[in-house]
Amino acid sequence: MDFKDVIEQMKIEHAQNLKAMPLPPGAEEYLRAKIALGDADTVTFMVKLAWVFGAQAGQAAVMQAQQTQAQPPQKRRIEA
């Protein structure tokens, strides 16, 4: 799967959640202006940031899940 396919699949899978997610004020206008100017460098920079942040969040989730699975179940203390 190439980048285009990944993005199109993600749009299908996450469209509803992302529509509800606000961006900072002015973000969409800024992006539209950069696209209209043909400023591919800025748009590419923004995509790379998003990709890195997503990868970091995914890695953190994996590490948290591994730590949770590695911990032995704790015995419950019964107090009278």
C-alpha positions as CSV (number, residue, x, y, z in Angstrom):
1,M,0.0,0.0,0.0
2,D,1.4,3.4,-0.9
3,F,0.9,6.7,1.0
4,K,-2.2,7.7,-1.1
5,D,-3.9,4.4,-0.4
6,V,-3.1,4.6,3.4
7,I,-4.5,8.2,3.6
8,E,-7.6,7.3,1.6
9,Q,-8.3,4.3,3.8
10,M,-7.7,6.4,7.0
11,K,-10.2,9.0,5.6
12,I,-12.8,6.3,5.3
13,E,-12.2,4.7,8.7
14,H,-11.8,7.9,10.7
15,A,-13.9,10.5,8.9
16,Q,-16.6,10.8,11.6
17,N,-14.1,11.2,14.5
18,L,-11.9,13.7,12.7
19,K,-14.9,15.9,11.7
20,A,-15.6,16.3,15.3
21,M,-12.0,17.3,16.1
22,P,-11.4,21.0,16.1
23,L,-8.2,22.6,14.8
24,P,-6.7,25.7,16.3
25,P,-8.4,28.9,15.1
26,G,-7.1,29.9,11.6
27,A,-5.5,26.5,10.8
28,E,-7.8,25.6,7.9
29,E,-7.5,29.0,6.4
30,Y,-3.7,28.9,6.7
31,L,-3.5,25.5,5.1
32,R,-5.8,26.5,2.3
33,A,-3.7,29.6,1.6
34,K,-0.5,27.5,1.5
35,I,-2.1,25.1,-0.9
36,A,-3.4,28.0,-3.1
37,L,0.1,29.4,-3.2
38,G,1.6,26.0,-4.1
39,D,3.7,26.0,-0.9
40,A,4.4,22.3,-0.9
41,D,7.3,22.7,1.5
42,T,5.0,24.0,4.3
43,V,2.3,21.4,3.6
44,T,4.9,18.6,3.5
45,F,6.3,19.9,6.8
46,M,2.8,19.8,8.4
47,V,2.2,16.3,7.1
48,K,5.6,15.1,8.5
49,L,4.8,16.6,11.9
50,A,1.4,14.9,12.0
51,W,3.0,11.6,10.9
52,V,5.7,11.9,13.7
53,F,3.2,12.8,16.3
54,G,1.0,9.9,15.3
55,A,3.9,7.5,15.3
56,Q,4.9,8.7,18.8
57,A,1.4,8.3,20.1
58,G,1.1,4.8,18.6
59,Q,4.5,3.8,20.1
60,A,3.5,5.1,23.5
61,A,0.2,3.1,23.3
62,V,2.1,-0.1,22.4
63,M,4.6,0.4,25.3
64,Q,1.7,1.1,27.8
65,A,-0.1,-2.1,26.6
66,Q,3.1,-4.1,27.0
67,Q,3.8,-2.8,30.5
68,T,0.2,-3.6,31.5
69,Q,0.5,-7.1,30.2
70,A,3.8,-7.7,31.9
71,Q,2.6,-6.7,35.4
72,P,1.5,-9.6,37.5
73,P,-2.0,-9.3,38.8
74,Q,-2.1,-7.7,42.2
75,K,-3.6,-9.5,45.1
76,R,-6.5,-7.7,46.6
77,R,-6.2,-6.9,50.2
78,I,-9.3,-7.6,52.3
79,E,-9.6,-5.2,55.2
80,A,-12.0,-5.7,58.0
